[in-house]
Amino acid sequence: MAAAIISTGPPPAFCVQHSDESAAQILSQISESGGTDRAAHENLRRFIAGRDILEPQESRLIENALNGLIESDIKNAEAQLSAAELCVKTGNFQKAYYHCEMAVMAAPYNFNAKRKLNEIKETMSRAQETQLKKEAPAPSPAEANLLPPAAENSSGSAAGALPEPETDGGEESGIALDDEDKLSSTIKNKLPVKTSQEIEKNARSVLSGEDYKKNACYYITKKEYTKAENAAAKALELEPADNEANYLMAYVKYKRKKNEEAFAYINLINPETLTDAKLLHDTGVLLVRLKKNEEAQAFFTNGIACDRSYLENYISLAVYYTQIKDYDSAIKYFKEAMSVSPDDLKLIYFYALSVNRAGKYEEFISLANRLLQIAPHSDYAKMIKRRLGLVPTDRLISYDNEKTLLNVAIDYFNAGEYARAETKLKEIIKINPKSFDANLYLAKSAKNRGKMLEYAYYLLRLESEKSNIAIELELARAFLGLGLNTLSREFYLKYVNANPGDAAVKIEYAWMLRERGALISARIMGESILRGAKTTEEADAANLALAEINDSGECDTEEAGFKSVGAQAAENLYNLCLTLHENEMYKAIEDICNILTANGVKIEPRVLEIYCVSLTSLKKYARAIDAYKLIIASDRSNYNAYVQLGKIYLKRNNFVRAEEYFRAANIFRPEDAEILMLLGDSCYYQKNIEDAEIAYSEAYERAPNPVIKEEIKLKLDKIKLKKRSR
């Protein structure tokens, strides 16, 4: 069967080729497939993501088509996801978040939708944190320990808002607020099954109270609060004591900034008689927004009594007690919740923050380690890692802010205790990776300890944050110490050109050139120093340098020392690029490799691979393609280069070229299920159903684990459906 899908001809001609498929053609395919075909929508999303800028006419065309699909079926997850991709491209992250959330609600097992939701959430969270840092006064150390960044609910928790402590002028003020843009579970569960056209059509008809509530929820998701209020009012006309309708009316009033009216409707809900734990929690959260924290406490407490398996009430109540410094009560509720769901990430995270606030650092570390063991790559794991940087280590001092940690680190540094200084500085980096002072002292410490590779790495971090000519001079010296002469020369030149009057550095540079055989360049630099000498000392130094350069023998016009990289220098270059890549410093890798290639230095394939990945991460696909071709030119059996080229062409919708490269990779790795699956994708997007089915079938047989097997099975099922519909 392998022979049926593997090209036996010569390797493909490697040249850049773009897909001619337009937005209109892709939208036509979606329309023909009924509007819900996943492959067609994936094609559209790749089209949107692959464009640097969408033309206004093109953007409107896509937006109108997707709006039509969503209007006809609000639960069309693929259309919602495509609309989210378009909103991300146009910079409207709030709207993108809404569409992603609707996609997840419509298809809870759509992992693409969940992943996209998390990406947008992280982007919005980072933007919000940046804005808060600019506008808000710095919180006290005690507050800083409990302020949780916005994050996703763990899978074990019911759908609810993530608490965030509210502060007012530095004073702690009650229960944590939820994310206001996130729909409550009550609203989510009430969303209607009907299409938007049917809802609008029946808006003036006489409906049941349940239908009016569903319509209100629909209008809330659309942010049409006047219509939502009318629908909720009609539900209350039919049943004034309806708790859900009163909650919805209160929610809408709050959204319309009518807080007193909102509170009046909440007062019609009796927490003592209500038995819906989710509604009790949602009402409690709304009371928190209205700054009625004591009233909210009653709703959370009764919510726990109604349903002990619903964790949101435990968490909100425990956070409330933490903020009023009643730590015993907080820990009591956290422990009760842990007995119900011991592995819930959100619960463990907030429990850890609470004991940290209470000063129980051993418990904090224990809970943090538990969270990291359960889900080391989750959002909560990332957040708890940042919190670990705030815990006292070897001294009984409250290391709860960056400035305190820096002062301690500088004390260690000045005392010559570089290892201990680095420990503290790295704790700062956990809190603030862009801390200029922490990176500066880490660079100084690495230099003092003779760790030239680390020295270069931290200097590059500094340069990426704040370009400085003094840093470039130190980079020149660091690269020289690593044997990377071409890079050293480039940074010396930058410094000399910016500071032509610095005779001492010019002499240093001239000696570097002389020792590496670039005698002509060294002589030119010596003569430049002599011409610009302002003192007799500078003139004497220049004359001495010129005399020694002239006594060095024949001039080297080829400058061979700058055209190649020695064995140890090559190892240093690889390790430096690897460290930069691990820390996502793709621009620094690009700059280094650009300098080397511009000077004709041959780069090893392993470094080229890091360069290619960096270019791809920077979305510089054309240059990544050229770099991958260099790898193939030096080693035609490097299957990974073929695979990555295929992926780039797939991303750019050039499915023909993608297929060629996947077939080339398949020659070297015929048993690789991933390559076969990608080959199947490239064929499928060309509507070559037969070859796609063969590739998917072989991939299914060779799948290394059940997860991949299930993914391939879905693709095969899709093909079978396609064949039946012919």
C-alpha distance (Angstrom), angle and dihedral (degrees) to the residues before:
residue distance angle dihedral
M1 . . .
A2 3.83 . .
A3 3.77 90.4 .
A4 3.76 89.8 59.2
I5 3.77 94.0 64.1
I6 3.80 103.8 30.4
S7 3.77 118.0 90.0
T8 3.79 110.7 -127.3
G9 3.79 94.0 -167.8
P10 3.80 127.5 94.7
P11 3.85 120.4 -63.5
P12 3.82 114.1 -79.3
A13 3.77 121.9 -87.7
F14 3.78 103.1 -102.4
C15 3.74 108.7 -134.0
V16 3.82 134.4 127.4
Q17 3.77 114.8 -96.6
H18 3.81 128.5 173.4
S19 3.77 129.0 -148.0
D20 3.79 115.1 -111.1
E21 3.82 92.3 -153.8
S22 3.81 109.7 126.3
A23 3.80 131.9 -153.1
A24 3.80 90.2 -107.0
Q25 3.81 91.7 55.1
I26 3.80 92.5 49.0
L27 3.81 91.8 47.7
S28 3.79 88.7 49.7
Q29 3.83 89.4 55.0
I30 3.81 89.9 50.5
S31 3.79 91.2 49.8
E32 3.81 92.3 48.6
S33 3.81 90.9 51.1
G34 3.80 92.2 54.7
G35 3.80 97.0 -98.7
T36 3.81 97.5 -82.6
D37 3.81 103.2 74.8
R38 3.80 107.6 131.2
A39 3.81 96.6 -153.6
A40 3.81 92.5 51.9
H41 3.80 91.4 49.3
E42 3.82 91.3 47.1
N43 3.79 86.7 53.4
L44 3.81 89.8 52.7
R45 3.80 92.9 47.4
R46 3.80 91.1 50.8
F47 3.80 88.5 49.3
I48 3.83 91.2 52.9
A49 3.83 95.1 43.8
G50 3.80 92.6 45.9
R51 3.80 93.5 58.0
D52 3.80 118.2 88.5
I53 3.81 89.7 -155.9
L54 3.80 128.9 7.8
E55 3.78 115.3 -140.0
P56 3.86 111.5 -118.0
Q57 3.81 91.6 -119.8
E58 3.81 90.8 49.0
S59 3.81 91.9 47.1
R60 3.82 92.2 50.6
L61 3.80 91.2 48.3
I62 3.82 92.1 53.6
E63 3.81 93.3 41.8
N64 3.81 93.6 51.4
A65 3.81 92.2 47.8
L66 3.82 93.2 49.2
N67 3.81 92.8 44.6
G68 3.79 88.3 54.0
L69 3.80 91.8 52.6
I70 3.81 92.3 47.1
E71 3.79 92.8 46.4
S72 3.79 90.2 53.3
D73 3.82 92.5 46.9
I74 3.81 120.0 10.6
K75 3.83 89.1 -169.9
N76 3.82 94.0 60.7
A77 3.82 95.1 122.6
E78 3.81 95.1 -173.5
A79 3.81 92.7 52.8
Q80 3.82 90.6 46.8
L81 3.82 90.1 51.0
S82 3.81 92.4 48.4
A83 3.81 89.8 49.1
A84 3.82 88.5 52.1
E85 3.82 90.6 52.8
L86 3.80 89.9 51.8
C87 3.82 91.8 49.1
V88 3.81 90.8 50.6
K89 3.80 89.7 51.8
T90 3.83 90.8 51.4
G91 3.82 92.0 44.6
N92 3.81 97.8 -113.0
F93 3.82 98.2 132.6
Q94 3.81 95.5 164.3
K95 3.79 90.6 59.1
A96 3.81 91.1 41.5
Y97 3.81 89.2 54.2
Y98 3.82 90.5 51.3
H99 3.82 92.8 51.3
C100 3.83 91.9 46.9
E101 3.78 91.9 49.6
M102 3.80 90.1 50.7
A103 3.82 89.3 49.4
V104 3.82 91.5 52.4
M105 3.79 91.1 47.9
A106 3.81 91.1 50.3
A107 3.82 94.0 45.2
P108 3.84 111.4 20.5
Y109 3.82 92.0 -178.9
N110 3.81 95.3 51.5
F111 3.82 98.6 115.7
N112 3.82 92.5 -173.5
A113 3.80 89.6 59.5
K114 3.81 92.3 47.6
R115 3.79 92.0 48.5
K116 3.81 92.1 48.7
L117 3.81 90.7 47.5
N118 3.82 90.0 53.9
E119 3.82 92.2 47.6
I120 3.80 92.4 51.6
K121 3.79 91.0 44.4
E122 3.82 91.4 53.2
T123 3.81 91.4 48.0
M124 3.81 92.1 50.2
S125 3.80 91.2 44.6
R126 3.81 92.2 52.8
A127 3.81 91.2 47.9
Q128 3.80 91.0 48.4
E129 3.81 92.7 48.8
T130 3.81 90.6 50.1
Q131 3.80 91.0 50.3
L132 3.80 92.4 47.5
K133 3.80 91.4 50.3
K134 3.80 89.0 54.3
E135 3.80 96.6 45.9
A136 3.80 110.1 26.5
P137 3.82 127.9 75.6
A138 3.78 113.5 -111.2
P139 3.83 111.6 -89.6
S140 3.76 120.8 -122.4
P141 3.84 116.3 -98.8
A142 3.81 90.5 -105.0
E143 3.79 91.6 54.1
A144 3.77 93.4 44.9
N145 3.79 91.2 61.1
L146 3.80 94.5 62.3
L147 3.80 103.8 33.6
P148 3.84 102.2 112.9
P149 3.80 119.6 -156.4
A150 3.81 116.0 -126.0
A151 3.79 110.3 -84.6
E152 3.76 144.3 160.7
N153 3.79 122.8 -83.6
S154 3.75 112.8 -107.2
S155 3.76 117.0 -109.7
G156 3.78 93.1 -107.9
S157 3.80 94.9 56.7
A158 3.76 123.9 85.3
A159 3.79 116.6 -110.3
G160 3.77 104.7 -81.6
A161 3.75 141.7 126.1
L162 3.77 120.3 -72.2
P163 3.81 109.8 -118.8
E164 3.77 119.1 -120.3
P165 3.81 119.4 -176.3
E166 3.76 114.3 -115.8
T167 3.80 119.7 -137.3
D168 3.74 129.8 -168.0
G169 3.78 119.1 -165.1
G170 3.78 92.4 -26.9
E171 3.84 95.2 -53.6
E172 3.78 120.6 116.4
S173 3.77 110.3 -115.9
G174 3.76 117.4 -169.2
I175 3.76 133.2 -88.6
A176 3.77 124.8 15.2
L177 3.79 118.7 -99.7
D178 3.77 122.8 -125.2
D179 3.78 126.5 -127.5
E180 3.80 101.8 -82.5
D181 3.79 93.5 -151.0
K182 3.79 91.7 57.9
L183 3.79 116.8 92.3
S184 3.80 116.6 -123.0
S185 3.80 118.9 -117.2
T186 3.82 90.1 -111.6
I187 3.80 91.5 59.0
K188 3.81 93.2 42.6
N189 3.78 92.8 51.6
K190 3.81 92.4 49.0
L191 3.81 97.5 53.3
P192 3.83 108.8 129.1
V193 3.78 124.3 -115.0
K194 3.82 91.3 -143.0
T195 3.79 121.8 98.0
S196 3.80 119.8 -103.4
Q197 3.81 91.0 -109.7
E198 3.81 90.5 57.1
I199 3.81 91.2 48.1
E200 3.81 92.6 51.0
K201 3.81 91.2 44.3
N202 3.81 92.7 52.2
A203 3.82 95.0 40.9
R204 3.82 92.0 104.7
S205 3.80 95.6 39.3
V206 3.78 123.7 99.0
L207 3.80 106.7 -100.3
S208 3.78 137.4 174.6
G209 3.79 120.9 -91.4
E210 3.80 90.2 -107.6
D211 3.81 91.6 54.9
Y212 3.80 91.6 48.7
K213 3.81 89.8 53.0
K214 3.80 91.1 49.3
N215 3.79 90.3 50.0
A216 3.81 89.9 50.2
C217 3.81 89.8 53.5
Y218 3.78 90.6 48.9
Y219 3.81 92.1 52.8
I220 3.82 90.7 46.4
T221 3.81 90.2 57.4
K222 3.81 87.9 51.5
K223 3.85 89.8 47.7
E224 3.82 89.1 -123.2
Y225 3.80 93.1 138.8
T226 3.81 97.8 169.2
K227 3.81 91.1 58.7
A228 3.81 89.8 42.8
E229 3.81 90.4 53.3
N230 3.82 91.5 50.4
A231 3.81 91.4 50.8
A232 3.82 92.3 47.9
A233 3.82 90.4 47.4
K234 3.81 90.9 54.3
A235 3.80 90.1 50.2
L236 3.82 89.1 52.4
E237 3.81 91.5 48.7
L238 3.80 87.7 60.3
E239 3.81 95.1 42.8
P240 3.85 116.5 9.5
A241 3.82 92.2 -175.3
D242 3.83 94.7 54.4
N243 3.83 103.9 129.6
E244 3.80 95.0 -158.2
A245 3.80 92.3 50.1
N246 3.82 90.9 49.0
Y247 3.81 90.0 50.1
L248 3.82 91.8 49.0
M249 3.80 91.3 48.8
A250 3.82 90.6 48.7
Y251 3.81 90.1 48.6
V252 3.81 92.3 51.5
K253 3.81 92.3 45.6
Y254 3.80 89.4 52.3
K255 3.80 90.8 49.7
R256 3.81 88.5 51.6
K257 3.84 88.9 51.8
K258 3.81 93.5 -112.1
N259 3.80 95.5 131.3
E260 3.81 98.5 163.8
E261 3.80 91.5 52.8
A262 3.81 89.8 46.4
F263 3.81 90.9 53.7
A264 3.81 90.5 48.4
Y265 3.81 91.1 57.6
I266 3.82 91.8 46.8
N267 3.81 88.9 53.4
L268 3.80 87.1 63.4
I269 3.83 88.7 64.5
N270 3.79 113.7 83.3
P271 3.82 111.1 -152.5
E272 3.80 90.6 -163.5
T273 3.82 93.5 63.9
L274 3.82 99.9 31.6
T275 3.82 113.8 101.6
D276 3.82 101.5 -176.1
A277 3.84 107.0 102.3
K278 3.81 93.6 -166.1
L279 3.80 93.6 50.6
L280 3.80 89.8 46.8
H281 3.80 89.9 53.4
D282 3.80 94.5 45.0
T283 3.81 90.4 50.0
G284 3.80 90.0 48.3
V285 3.80 90.6 52.3
L286 3.80 90.1 49.9
L287 3.82 89.3 51.9
V288 3.80 88.8 52.6
R289 3.79 88.9 54.4
L290 3.80 87.6 51.8
K291 3.84 88.5 50.3
K292 3.82 92.1 -116.1
N293 3.79 95.3 132.3
E294 3.80 100.0 158.4
E295 3.80 91.2 51.3
A296 3.82 89.3 48.6
Q297 3.80 89.8 54.8
A298 3.81 90.5 63.8
F299 3.81 91.5 53.7
F300 3.82 93.2 49.5
T301 3.82 92.0 47.3
N302 3.80 92.7 50.8
G303 3.80 89.8 44.6
I304 3.80 89.2 59.9
A305 3.80 91.1 49.0
C306 3.83 90.6 51.5
D307 3.80 98.1 48.8
R308 3.79 121.6 6.7
S309 3.80 92.0 -174.2
Y310 3.83 92.8 64.5
L311 3.82 102.8 89.2
E312 3.81 100.4 -171.0
N313 3.82 93.1 80.3
Y314 3.82 91.0 51.3
I315 3.80 92.4 50.0
S316 3.81 96.1 46.2
L317 3.81 92.5 46.8
A318 3.82 93.4 46.2
V319 3.81 92.0 49.0
Y320 3.81 88.6 50.5
Y321 3.82 91.1 54.6
T322 3.80 90.4 45.7
Q323 3.78 91.4 55.3
I324 3.79 93.7 50.7
K325 3.85 86.6 47.9
D326 3.80 94.8 -115.4
Y327 3.80 90.1 136.7
D328 3.81 95.6 166.0
S329 3.82 91.7 59.7
A330 3.80 91.4 43.6
I331 3.80 92.8 52.4
K332 3.81 90.3 45.6
Y333 3.82 91.6 59.0
F334 3.79 93.4 41.2
K335 3.82 90.1 53.3
E336 3.80 91.6 48.5
A337 3.79 89.9 51.9
M338 3.81 91.4 47.1
S339 3.80 89.4 55.8
V340 3.82 87.6 56.8
S341 3.82 98.0 44.0
P342 3.83 113.3 6.1
D343 3.83 95.2 176.7
D344 3.81 100.4 48.5
L345 3.82 106.1 129.2
K346 3.78 97.5 -153.0
L347 3.80 91.5 49.3
I348 3.82 93.6 49.2
Y349 3.81 91.0 46.9
F350 3.81 95.4 53.9
Y351 3.81 92.0 40.4
A352 3.82 87.9 55.3
L353 3.81 91.9 49.9
S354 3.79 90.5 49.5
V355 3.81 95.7 52.8
N356 3.80 88.9 43.8
R357 3.82 89.1 55.6
A358 3.81 88.6 48.1
G359 3.82 89.8 55.0
K360 3.81 95.0 -113.5
Y361 3.80 95.3 135.2
E362 3.82 96.7 166.4
E363 3.81 90.1 57.2
F364 3.80 89.8 45.0
I365 3.81 92.0 54.5
S366 3.81 91.0 45.1
L367 3.82 92.3 52.6
A368 3.81 92.0 43.2
N369 3.80 90.9 53.0
R370 3.80 90.2 48.1
L371 3.80 91.1 53.2
L372 3.82 91.7 47.7
Q373 3.82 91.0 50.3
I374 3.82 93.7 50.0
A375 3.82 97.5 45.8
P376 3.82 112.9 2.7
H377 3.82 94.1 173.9
S378 3.81 100.1 42.7
D379 3.81 125.8 113.8
Y380 3.79 89.6 -110.3
A381 3.83 89.7 53.9
K382 3.80 90.0 54.3
M383 3.80 90.9 50.0
I384 3.80 94.9 47.0
K385 3.82 90.1 50.3
R386 3.79 88.1 59.0
R387 3.80 89.4 49.8
L388 3.81 91.2 52.7
G389 3.79 88.1 66.7
L390 3.83 88.5 65.5
V391 3.81 97.2 58.0
P392 3.85 121.2 102.3
T393 3.79 110.9 -109.3
D394 3.80 120.1 174.8
R395 3.81 99.7 -3.2
L396 3.79 132.1 53.6
I397 3.80 91.7 -120.7
S398 3.78 126.9 118.2
Y399 3.80 100.6 -111.2
D400 3.76 92.0 -173.0
N401 3.78 102.3 135.4
E402 3.77 140.4 43.3
K403 3.81 95.8 -114.4
T404 3.81 94.3 55.0
L405 3.80 91.8 48.5
L406 3.81 90.8 48.9
N407 3.81 92.9 51.0
V408 3.82 91.1 51.7
A409 3.83 91.1 46.3
I410 3.82 91.6 51.2
D411 3.82 89.8 50.6
Y412 3.81 89.8 54.1
F413 3.82 91.0 44.8
N414 3.81 93.8 51.4
A415 3.81 89.4 48.2
G416 3.82 89.7 54.7
E417 3.83 93.1 -113.2
Y418 3.80 93.0 132.5
A419 3.82 97.5 163.8
R420 3.81 92.1 55.8
A421 3.80 91.2 43.2
E422 3.81 90.2 53.4
T423 3.82 91.1 50.9
K424 3.81 90.9 57.0
L425 3.80 93.4 41.8
K426 3.81 90.9 52.6
E427 3.81 89.1 52.1
I428 3.82 87.0 57.6
I429 3.81 89.7 50.2
K430 3.83 88.3 55.5
I431 3.81 88.5 56.7
N432 3.80 97.3 37.6
P433 3.83 116.2 10.5
K434 3.82 90.2 -173.0
S435 3.82 96.1 55.7
F436 3.82 103.9 139.0
D437 3.81 94.2 -161.2
A438 3.81 94.1 49.6
N439 3.81 92.8 49.0
L440 3.82 90.8 45.2
Y441 3.81 93.5 54.0
L442 3.81 91.4 43.2
A443 3.82 87.4 54.9
K444 3.81 91.7 48.6
S445 3.80 91.5 47.5
A446 3.81 92.3 49.7
K447 3.82 90.1 50.4
N448 3.81 92.9 49.2
R449 3.82 90.4 49.6
G450 3.82 92.0 48.4
K451 3.82 94.1 -115.0
M452 3.80 96.4 143.1
L453 3.81 95.2 172.8
E454 3.81 92.5 54.7
Y455 3.81 88.9 43.5
A456 3.82 91.3 57.0
Y457 3.82 91.3 44.9
Y458 3.81 95.1 53.7
L459 3.81 91.5 43.4
L460 3.81 88.6 55.1
R461 3.81 89.3 50.2
L462 3.80 89.0 52.6
E463 3.79 92.5 47.8
S464 3.81 91.5 50.5
E465 3.82 90.5 55.0
K466 3.81 101.0 38.7
S467 3.80 120.9 7.1
N468 3.80 109.3 -137.8
I469 3.80 129.9 171.1
A470 3.82 91.7 -139.3
I471 3.83 89.3 57.0
E472 3.81 89.8 51.7
L473 3.82 90.4 54.3
E474 3.81 90.1 51.8
L475 3.81 89.4 47.8
A476 3.81 88.9 54.1
R477 3.81 89.4 54.4
A478 3.81 93.2 43.7
F479 3.82 92.8 51.5
L480 3.80 88.9 47.5
G481 3.81 89.2 54.7
L482 3.82 89.3 51.5
G483 3.82 92.0 51.5
L484 3.81 92.5 -113.4
N485 3.81 95.2 135.3
T486 3.80 98.0 170.3
L487 3.80 92.7 53.8
S488 3.80 90.8 44.6
R489 3.80 91.4 52.0
E490 3.81 91.8 49.5
F491 3.81 93.1 54.2
Y492 3.82 93.4 42.8
L493 3.80 87.6 54.3
K494 3.81 91.6 50.4
Y495 3.79 90.3 53.2
V496 3.82 95.9 43.5
N497 3.81 92.3 48.3
A498 3.81 90.8 50.3
N499 3.84 93.4 43.6
P500 3.82 107.3 32.0
G501 3.81 91.3 162.7
D502 3.83 95.5 60.9
A503 3.80 98.5 102.3
A504 3.82 94.1 173.6
V505 3.81 93.4 60.0
K506 3.81 91.0 42.3
I507 3.81 89.9 56.0
E508 3.82 89.5 46.5
Y509 3.81 89.0 51.8
A510 3.82 92.7 46.8
W511 3.83 90.8 53.1
M512 3.81 90.0 49.4
L513 3.82 90.2 53.4
R514 3.81 92.5 46.5
E515 3.81 94.2 49.8
R516 3.81 90.5 52.2
G517 3.79 95.1 48.9
A518 3.82 99.7 -104.1
L519 3.80 91.2 128.1
I520 3.81 98.0 156.5
S521 3.80 91.7 53.5
A522 3.81 90.2 44.1
R523 3.83 91.4 52.4
I524 3.82 91.8 48.6
M525 3.80 89.7 51.4
G526 3.85 91.0 48.3
E527 3.79 91.3 51.3
S528 3.81 89.9 48.4
I529 3.82 90.0 54.2
L530 3.80 90.8 49.2
R531 3.81 92.9 50.8
G532 3.80 92.8 48.4
A533 3.82 97.0 41.3
K534 3.80 111.1 134.7
T535 3.80 97.5 -177.2
T536 3.79 136.1 37.3
E537 3.82 89.0 -114.9
E538 3.81 91.0 58.9
A539 3.81 91.1 46.3
D540 3.81 91.7 49.8
A541 3.82 91.3 49.1
A542 3.81 90.9 49.3
N543 3.82 92.3 48.9
L544 3.81 90.9 49.7
A545 3.81 91.7 49.3
L546 3.82 91.8 48.3
A547 3.79 91.9 48.4
E548 3.80 92.4 53.4
I549 3.82 92.0 44.5
N550 3.80 91.1 51.7
D551 3.81 90.4 48.9
S552 3.81 91.4 54.9
G553 3.81 93.8 90.9
E554 3.79 128.4 -123.1
C555 3.77 117.2 12.4
D556 3.78 117.7 -110.4
T557 3.78 107.8 -133.4
E558 3.82 95.2 175.2
E559 3.81 96.3 56.1
A560 3.81 90.5 -149.4
G561 3.81 92.0 176.4
F562 3.79 88.8 70.4
K563 3.82 97.6 45.1
S564 3.79 99.0 64.4
V565 3.80 140.9 40.1
G566 3.81 121.1 -132.5
A567 3.81 123.5 -131.0
Q568 3.83 96.2 -98.5
A569 3.80 92.0 40.8
A570 3.83 89.5 51.4
E571 3.81 89.7 53.0
N572 3.81 89.9 49.1
L573 3.81 91.0 49.4
Y574 3.81 92.0 50.8
N575 3.82 93.6 47.8
L576 3.81 91.8 47.1
C577 3.81 93.1 50.1
L578 3.81 90.6 45.1
T579 3.82 91.1 53.2
L580 3.80 91.0 47.3
H581 3.81 90.7 49.6
E582 3.81 93.2 49.1
N583 3.80 87.7 55.1
E584 3.83 93.0 45.7
M585 3.82 94.3 -114.8
Y586 3.80 92.4 147.6
K587 3.81 95.8 153.4
A588 3.82 91.7 57.4
I589 3.82 90.4 51.7
E590 3.80 90.1 49.0
D591 3.82 92.0 51.1
I592 3.82 93.2 48.4
C593 3.80 94.4 49.3
N594 3.81 92.1 43.3
I595 3.81 90.2 56.3
L596 3.81 91.8 48.7
T597 3.81 95.5 47.5
A598 3.83 92.3 44.4
N599 3.81 88.5 56.6
G600 3.80 93.7 48.3
V601 3.81 95.8 -108.8
K602 3.80 113.2 154.9
I603 3.81 110.4 -126.4
E604 3.81 121.8 -149.9
P605 3.84 116.0 -112.5
R606 3.83 92.5 -116.6
V607 3.82 90.2 57.5
L608 3.80 90.6 42.8
E609 3.82 89.0 56.0
I610 3.81 90.7 55.6
Y611 3.82 88.3 46.8
C612 3.82 90.8 51.8
V613 3.80 93.7 49.2
S614 3.81 89.5 49.1
L615 3.81 92.2 51.2
T616 3.80 90.0 49.1
S617 3.81 90.6 50.3
L618 3.82 88.4 51.2
K619 3.85 87.9 50.6
K620 3.81 91.0 -119.2
Y621 3.78 91.7 138.5
A622 3.81 99.8 161.6
R623 3.80 91.6 56.4
A624 3.81 91.4 43.1
I625 3.81 88.5 55.2
D626 3.82 90.9 52.9
A627 3.81 91.2 48.4
Y628 3.81 93.2 49.6
K629 3.79 88.9 51.1
L630 3.82 88.8 55.6
I631 3.81 88.1 55.9
I632 3.80 91.0 50.4
A633 3.82 90.8 47.5
S634 3.82 90.0 56.9
D635 3.82 95.3 39.5
R636 3.81 117.6 16.6
S637 3.82 91.1 -175.5
N638 3.83 93.4 62.4
Y639 3.80 96.3 116.2
N640 3.82 93.7 -177.7
A641 3.81 91.3 64.9
Y642 3.81 89.7 55.5
V643 3.82 91.0 48.1
Q644 3.80 93.6 49.8
L645 3.80 92.1 47.1
G646 3.79 88.9 51.4
K647 3.80 90.8 51.1
I648 3.81 91.6 51.0
Y649 3.80 91.8 50.6
L650 3.82 89.4 45.9
K651 3.80 89.1 53.2
R652 3.80 89.7 50.2
N653 3.83 91.2 49.7
N654 3.81 92.4 -115.4
F655 3.79 93.0 134.4
V656 3.82 96.1 167.2
R657 3.81 92.7 58.9
A658 3.80 90.5 41.3
E659 3.82 90.1 55.7
E660 3.83 91.5 50.4
Y661 3.80 92.5 54.6
F662 3.80 94.8 43.5
R663 3.82 89.2 51.9
A664 3.81 89.8 50.1
A665 3.84 90.1 51.0
N666 3.80 90.0 47.0
I667 3.82 90.0 59.1
F668 3.81 89.5 63.8
R669 3.83 96.7 35.9
P670 3.83 107.5 30.4
E671 3.83 92.7 161.0
D672 3.81 96.6 51.4
A673 3.83 108.6 116.1
E674 3.81 94.4 -163.6
I675 3.82 92.9 55.4
L676 3.80 90.6 47.6
M677 3.79 91.1 49.5
L678 3.83 91.6 49.7
L679 3.79 89.3 47.8
G680 3.79 88.3 52.6
D681 3.82 90.3 50.7
S682 3.80 92.6 51.9
C683 3.82 90.6 50.3
Y684 3.81 93.1 44.7
Y685 3.80 93.1 53.2
Q686 3.81 88.1 53.2
K687 3.84 87.4 53.4
N688 3.80 88.4 -115.4
I689 3.81 91.3 142.2
E690 3.81 96.5 169.1
D691 3.84 96.7 56.4
A692 3.80 90.6 40.2
E693 3.81 90.8 55.1
I694 3.81 91.8 49.5
A695 3.82 91.8 49.7
Y696 3.82 93.4 46.5
S697 3.82 91.2 47.5
E698 3.81 91.9 53.4
A699 3.80 90.6 45.0
Y700 3.82 89.6 51.6
E701 3.81 91.3 53.4
R702 3.82 91.6 50.2
A703 3.83 99.0 39.2
P704 3.83 108.3 138.3
N705 3.82 96.1 -149.0
P706 3.83 141.3 16.1
V707 3.83 94.0 -105.0
I708 3.81 93.6 59.9
K709 3.80 89.6 40.3
E710 3.80 90.6 56.1
E711 3.81 91.9 48.4
I712 3.81 91.4 51.7
K713 3.81 90.6 46.2
L714 3.81 89.6 57.1
K715 3.80 89.7 52.9
L716 3.81 91.2 49.6
D717 3.80 91.1 48.7
K718 3.79 89.3 51.7
I719 3.80 90.2 53.8
K720 3.80 91.8 49.1
L721 3.80 89.6 52.6
K722 3.78 89.8 49.0
K723 3.80 91.8 51.7
R724 3.81 92.3 48.8
S725 3.80 91.6 52.1
R726 3.81 92.4 56.4
